[in-house]
Amino acid sequence: MIYLQGWGGYTNQKKGKELLIKAADKGLPSAQYNLGCCYAKLKGMNFDIFEYSLQKAKYYLTLAKQNGISKADEILKSLGE
């Protein structure tokens, strides 16, 4: 998220996306949650590097929910899950 949001004044969305996907695919629940939010283009997570994908958003948010991120369930419901 540091690369995506430009904390410290440096932004590299390509590297940020790559690292977030890698962390999510390795099972890090917070990365799964953030990645799902990015693919859903939620407020505050609308980065140009991410295409809108409801399928990918639901996939990663479901993983986050299964791994204990309760906020993911609320977003899944709002997405029609």
C-alpha positions in Angstrom: 0.0 0.0 0.0 3.0 2.3 0.5 3.8 2.3 -3.2 0.2 2.7 -4.2 -0.6 5.6 -1.8 2.7 7.3 -2.1 3.6 7.4 1.6 6.9 9.1 2.0 6.4 11.0 -1.3 7.2 8.1 -3.6 4.5 6.4 -5.7 4.9 3.4 -8.0 1.5 1.9 -8.7 2.9 -0.9 -10.8 5.2 -2.2 -8.1 2.5 -1.6 -5.5 0.0 -3.7 -7.4 2.6 -6.5 -7.9 3.5 -6.6 -4.2 -0.2 -6.5 -3.1 -1.1 -9.4 -5.4 1.9 -11.4 -4.2 1.0 -10.8 -0.5 -2.7 -11.7 -1.1 -1.8 -14.8 -3.0 0.5 -15.9 -0.1 -2.5 -15.7 2.2 -2.1 -12.3 4.0 -5.6 -11.4 5.0 -5.1 -7.6 5.0 -3.6 -7.8 1.5 -6.6 -9.9 0.4 -9.0 -7.3 1.8 -7.1 -4.3 0.3 -6.8 -6.0 -3.1 -10.5 -6.8 -3.1 -11.3 -3.2 -2.4 -9.0 -2.1 -5.2 -10.7 -4.3 -7.7 -14.1 -3.1 -6.5 -12.9 0.5 -6.9 -14.1 1.5 -3.5 -13.8 5.0 -2.2 -10.2 5.6 -1.2 -9.0 2.6 -3.2 -9.6 3.8 -6.7 -6.1 3.5 -8.2 -5.6 3.8 -11.9 -3.5 0.7 -12.1 -6.5 -1.6 -11.1 -9.2 -2.4 -13.6 -12.7 -2.7 -12.2 -13.4 -6.4 -11.7 -16.3 -7.6 -9.6 -15.2 -11.2 -10.0 -11.7 -10.5 -8.7 -13.1 -8.2 -5.9 -15.4 -10.9 -4.7 -12.7 -13.6 -4.9 -10.2 -11.6 -2.7 -12.8 -10.3 -0.3 -14.1 -13.9 0.2 -10.6 -15.0 1.0 -10.2 -12.1 3.5 -13.5 -13.0 5.1 -12.5 -16.6 5.4 -9.3 -15.5 7.0 -11.0 -13.4 9.7 -11.5 -9.9 8.2 -15.0 -9.2 9.2 -15.2 -5.9 7.2 -14.9 -8.0 4.1 -18.3 -9.6 4.7 -20.0 -6.1 4.8 -18.4 -5.2 1.5 -19.4 -8.5 -0.1 -23.0 -7.9 0.9 -22.9 -4.4 -0.6 -21.5 -6.0 -3.8 -24.4 -8.4 -4.0 -22.8 -11.5 -2.6 
